[in-house]
């Protein structure tokens, strides 16, 4: 499935952003979708994931600040990011696959840049 991210930008620390991922096709039956981020000079990490039954997973360090959600009717995946910190600066990618374990090797979008200034 083709994925296109949007919603990134420059925000001050403490601010919020909502990232969107538009899928070219139905996402209702996609078993797993998620958001990865790749900070400069660091390894990429899974930020959050959601199953077709809307079970969610979050990286421990981000629980309480980030919320993943989806709208099957609109074929959209979202990531609401609150209380942003400079260390959240990264390229954020939407991903889709058959399960959480294979998300890293699944379909990815081109990414959207998030920059948090101090």
C-alpha positions, 0 to 999 in steps of 0.5 A, a space after each residue: 500500500 502506498 503511504 504519504 505522510 503530512 503534518 510535520 513542521 517546526 514547533 516550539 518545545 511544549 507544543 503539539 503537532 498531528 501527523 497524518 498518513 494517507 493510504 492509497 487504498 483501504 486500511 481497514 484490513 491492514 493488520 498493523 500500521 505504525 509510526 517510526 521516527 529517525 532522529 539525526 545521528 541515531 537509530 530509527 525507533 517504533 513510536 506507536 502502532 495500531 492493529 486492525 482491531 485498534 489495539 495500540 502499542 507505544 514506546 515506553 518513553 512516549 506513553 502519555 504524550 503521543 496518541 496513535 489513531 486511525 480512520 478506516 473510512 478515510 484511509 487515514 492514520 494519525 499521530 497526535 504529539 503533545 508536549 513536544 521536546 527537542 529530542 522528538 526532532 526526527 523524520 517521522 514515517 508511516 508504516 504498514 504490514 501484516 503484524 507489528 514484528 514486520 512493520 520495519 520491513 513493510 510499506 513505508 511512506 517518504 516521511 515528514 520532518 518534525 523539528 522541535 526548537 528549545 
